[in-house]
Amino acid sequence: MIKVPPYLSKGSTIGLTCPAGYMELDKVQNCIHTLQNWGYEVMVGKTIGSKSKTYFSGTDSARRDEFQAMLDDKNIHAILCGRGGYGVSRFIDQLDFSTFKKHPKWIIGFSDITVFLAHLHSQLNAASIHSPMANAFNEGGHKSIYVQSLQKALKGIKSNYTAAPNSKNKIGKASGQLIGGNLALLAHLCGTKSAYKTNGKILFIEDIGEYIYNIDRMFLQLKRAGHLKKLAGLIVGKFTEIKDNPRPFGQTIPELILQHVAEYNYPVCFEFPVSHEKENLALKVGIEHLLSVSKKAVQLKEL
């Protein structure tokens, strides 16, 4: 049975931290104000706008210690990561989840935060939320349906999303726990204790800035590791800012993905609104969902 952290109520506290890449303090102000308007208290960590001169938002130990403190603080009911980038896997094995096991809380984010989401699922059997982070609240983003979907998720409102049909989709229905995140991180986690256990699960993926040949290679990594064979269903989000070599790879993203899963009999949908762009719906990782892929529409419904 999946461990579902308590949903938030008015007065709950959300910890805001940067466990990976650097983020300026002024870029989180809209996020802070919006969370407060939603009725939550916000505890802002020192990694936000840290004085680090490296890519990271502070040293590995500083980022680790702040995340550990937020995990252990019983007065913090959810942890929203400011941004992703890279860095969580540098200290994930040093974290102590013993207090979290007794008092689970929502861990929220995407991109590099996929490391946390996968680790929580595989090692602690705990639910989490793949969703927009602090930067998504800027430039009016706090009013978007995507940021609003996070608010609904935190309240415990069950999601019921629909997406447009796609000619490349494989028709069918599937139910199972929803897992996933950034493709590069899923490949990065292969062979580690943090990797998702995928059998019978609905997997969602997205990515940004990758060469087509590298996406092909990452899919081969997942396939050879057995992570695609016994899925219940596959949700392909948006692959943005994709690059190709001067001599073209010769396949589109849907074409290469369909080639890799052709032997498997489960539904597949493309262009689902989960991505590194504004189109990034909040998805509860570990929670049972129903995926319906038809010629008319795609539906992903929380059970």
C-alpha positions in Angstrom: 0.0 0.0 0.0 1.4 3.4 -1.0 2.0 5.9 1.8 0.1 9.0 1.0 1.2 12.1 3.0 -1.5 14.2 4.6 -3.0 16.8 2.2 -2.5 20.4 3.2 -5.0 22.7 4.9 -5.1 26.4 5.7 -2.1 27.3 7.8 0.0 24.3 6.6 3.7 25.2 6.0 5.6 24.6 2.8 9.4 24.6 2.8 11.0 26.2 -0.2 14.5 24.9 -1.0 17.0 24.6 -3.9 18.6 21.1 -3.7 20.1 21.3 -7.1 20.8 24.3 -9.5 21.1 27.9 -8.3 18.1 30.2 -8.2 17.9 33.9 -7.5 15.9 35.0 -4.5 13.9 37.5 -6.6 12.6 34.7 -8.9 10.8 33.0 -6.0 8.8 36.0 -4.7 5.7 35.4 -6.9 5.8 31.8 -5.8 6.0 32.8 -2.1 3.2 35.3 -2.4 0.9 32.9 -4.3 1.5 30.1 -1.7 0.6 32.6 1.0 -2.5 33.6 -0.9 -3.5 30.0 -1.1 -3.5 30.0 2.8 -0.1 28.4 3.5 2.9 29.5 5.5 6.2 29.5 3.7 9.6 28.7 5.1 12.3 29.9 2.7 15.6 28.0 2.9 19.0 29.6 2.7 19.8 27.7 -0.5 17.4 30.1 -2.3 19.5 32.9 -3.6 22.7 31.4 -2.0 26.0 33.1 -2.5 27.4 30.1 -4.3 29.6 30.9 -7.2 29.2 27.5 -8.8 26.3 26.0 -10.8 24.8 24.6 -7.6 22.7 26.4 -5.0 25.3 26.0 -2.3 27.7 23.1 -1.6 26.5 19.5 -1.6 26.6 19.5 2.2 24.6 22.8 2.5 21.9 21.6 0.1 21.8 18.2 1.8 21.6 19.6 5.3 18.8 22.0 4.4 16.8 19.3 2.7 17.4 17.0 5.7 16.3 19.7 8.1 13.0 20.2 6.2 12.5 16.4 6.0 12.8 16.2 9.8 10.8 19.4 10.7 7.4 18.2 11.8 6.0 21.7 11.3 6.8 21.6 7.6 4.1 19.7 5.7 5.4 19.8 2.2 8.7 20.7 0.4 8.6 22.6 -2.8 11.9 22.6 -4.7 12.7 26.0 -6.3 14.2 24.5 -9.4 15.9 21.4 -10.8 18.9 21.4 -13.1 21.4 18.9 -11.6 22.6 18.0 -8.2 20.2 15.8 -6.2 22.0 12.6 -7.0 25.2 14.0 -5.5 23.7 13.6 -1.9 20.6 11.4 -2.2 22.3 8.5 -0.5 23.4 10.6 2.5 19.8 11.5 3.5 18.2 10.0 6.5 14.5 9.2 5.9 13.8 7.7 9.3 11.7 10.7 10.5 10.0 10.9 7.0 8.9 7.3 7.4 7.0 8.2 10.5 5.8 11.6 9.3 5.6 11.6 5.5 5.2 14.9 3.6 4.8 15.9 0.0 8.0 16.4 -2.0 7.2 18.5 -5.0 9.1 19.3 -8.3 10.3 17.9 -11.6 13.4 17.7 -13.8 16.3 16.8 -11.5 13.8 16.4 -8.7 12.8 13.2 -10.4 15.6 11.7 -8.3 13.6 12.4 -5.1 10.3 11.2 -6.6 11.8 7.9 -7.8 13.7 7.3 -4.6 10.6 7.9 -2.5 8.6 5.5 -4.6 11.2 2.7 -4.8 12.7 2.9 -1.3 9.9 4.3 0.9 6.8 3.4 -1.1 5.7 7.1 -0.6 3.7 9.3 -2.9 5.0 12.6 -4.2 4.1 15.3 -6.7 5.6 16.0 -10.1 4.7 19.5 -10.8 5.7 23.1 -11.7 8.3 24.7 -9.4 8.9 28.3 -8.3 9.8 29.8 -11.6 6.5 28.7 -13.1 4.7 31.2 -10.9 6.4 34.2 -12.7 5.0 36.2 -15.6 1.4 35.5 -14.6 2.1 31.8 -14.4 0.4 31.6 -11.0 -2.9 32.0 -12.8 -2.4 29.2 -15.3 -4.2 25.9 -15.1 -0.9 24.2 -14.6 0.1 26.0 -11.4 -3.5 25.8 -10.3 -3.3 22.0 -10.7 -0.6 22.0 -8.0 -2.9 23.9 -5.7 -5.7 21.3 -6.3 -3.2 18.4 -5.8 -2.1 19.8 -2.4 -5.7 20.0 -1.3 -6.2 16.4 -2.2 -8.6 17.0 -5.1 -8.4 14.1 -7.5 -7.2 15.0 -10.9 -9.0 14.1 -14.1 -7.0 15.4 -17.1 -7.8 15.2 -20.8 -5.4 15.7 -23.7 -5.9 15.9 -27.5 -5.7 12.8 -29.6 -2.5 12.1 -31.6 -2.2 10.0 -34.8 0.8 8.2 -33.3 -1.1 7.1 -30.2 -1.6 3.4 -29.4 -5.2 2.9 -28.4 -6.1 1.2 -25.1 -6.8 1.4 -21.4 -4.6 0.8 -18.4 -4.7 1.2 -14.6 -1.9 1.3 -12.2 0.4 3.5 -10.1 1.6 6.5 -11.9 5.4 7.0 -12.0 7.8 8.9 -14.1 9.6 12.2 -14.7 12.5 13.4 -16.8 13.8 10.8 -19.2 17.5 11.7 -18.7 17.1 11.2 -15.0 15.2 7.9 -15.4 18.1 6.6 -17.5 20.6 8.1 -15.0 19.0 6.1 -12.2 19.1 2.8 -13.9 21.1 0.3 -11.8 20.7 2.3 -8.6 18.5 1.7 -5.7 16.5 4.8 -6.5 15.3 3.5 -9.9 11.6 3.0 -10.3 10.1 -0.5 -10.1 8.1 -0.2 -13.3 6.1 -3.5 -13.6 2.4 -2.8 -13.8 2.9 0.9 -13.6 1.9 3.8 -15.9 5.1 5.6 -16.8 5.2 9.2 -17.9 8.3 10.9 -19.5 9.4 14.3 -20.8 12.7 16.0 -21.6 14.4 19.1 -22.9 17.4 20.1 -24.9 18.5 16.6 -25.9 19.8 15.3 -29.2 17.5 12.8 -30.9 20.2 10.1 -30.9 20.6 10.5 -27.1 16.9 10.1 -26.6 17.2 6.9 -28.6 20.1 5.8 -26.4 18.2 6.5 -23.2 15.2 4.5 -24.4 17.6 1.6 -25.1 19.0 1.9 -21.6 15.5 1.7 -20.1 14.5 -1.2 -22.4 17.7 -3.2 -21.8 17.2 -2.7 -18.0 13.7 -4.2 -18.3 11.9 -1.0 -17.4 9.6 -0.9 -20.4 8.7 -4.6 -20.8 5.9 -4.9 -18.2 4.5 -1.4 -18.1 0.7 -0.9 -17.9 0.9 2.2 -20.1 3.2 4.9 -21.4 2.6 8.6 -21.4 4.9 10.7 -23.5 5.0 14.3 -22.6 6.6 17.1 -24.5 10.2 16.9 -25.8 11.2 20.5 -26.3 14.3 22.2 -27.7 15.3 18.9 -29.3 18.5 18.9 -31.4 19.7 16.8 -34.3 23.2 16.3 -35.8 24.2 17.7 -39.2 23.6 14.3 -40.6 20.0 13.7 -39.4 19.2 10.8 -37.1 16.3 9.9 -39.4 13.5 9.4 -37.0 11.1 11.7 -35.0 10.7 11.2 -31.3 7.4 9.4 -31.7 8.8 7.2 -34.3 11.8 6.0 -32.3 9.7 5.5 -29.1 7.1 3.5 -31.0 9.9 1.3 -32.4 11.2 0.6 -29.0 7.8 -0.4 -27.6 6.3 -2.1 -30.7 6.6 -5.5 -29.1 4.6 -4.5 -26.0 0.8 -4.5 -25.8 0.0 -1.4 -23.8 -1.5 2.0 -24.6 0.9 4.9 -25.5 0.0 8.5 -25.9 2.0 11.5 -27.1 2.1 15.2 -26.4 0.6 14.9 -23.0 0.9 18.3 -21.1 3.8 17.4 -18.9 7.1 19.2 -19.8 9.8 21.7 -19.0 7.6 24.4 -20.5 4.4 26.0 -19.2 2.4 22.9 -20.1 3.2 20.9 -16.9 0.2 19.5 -15.0 0.7 18.3 -11.4 0.9 14.5 -11.3 0.7 12.5 -8.1 3.5 9.9 -8.3 2.6 6.5 -6.8 -1.1 7.1 -6.8 -3.4 4.8 -8.8 -4.6 6.2 -12.1 -6.7 5.1 -15.1 -5.2 5.9 -18.5 -7.7 5.8 -21.5 -6.3 6.4 -25.0 -8.9 6.5 -27.8 -9.1 8.0 -31.2 -11.0 11.0 -29.8 -9.1 11.9 -26.7 -6.7 10.9 -23.9 -7.8 10.8 -20.3 -5.7 10.3 -17.2 -7.9 10.0 -14.2 -6.8 9.6 -10.6 -8.6 6.7 -8.9 
